[in-house]
Amino acid sequence: MIPKYIQNHHIHLAANALASAKTDCNSTKYFVSKNGHKVAPKRIIALAAFLACGAVLPVSRFSGGKETNTRLKRAGLAVREFEPQVEQLDLDLSRIVEVLYKNL
């Protein structure tokens, strides 16, 4: 659960700091774009907690996806979903076709 003491300005400061530091976006599904850099949503919340109270909130202590994205959107950030990679999609379709033919 994301603590209530994290305020919108903590979230914006964290997002800007992570984008400026050009940290790797280790998120697999969602990202926030700041200054042309993709930032992992859960990292924003973890750093915002540090800015709010001086202690980093471990990412294992709160949920990604809906919980995190809702909080970031409420702060005014645009959360985007990664586009599926064409190569991965082709690979998945190949496997599906293979399975279908084996079961005929």
Secondary structure, DSSP 8 states (H G I E B T S, - for coil): ---TT--HHHHHHHHHHHHHTT-----SSEEEEETTEEE-HHHHHHHHHHHHHSS---GGGS-TTHHHHHHHHHTT--EEE----HHHHHHHHHHHHHHHHHT-
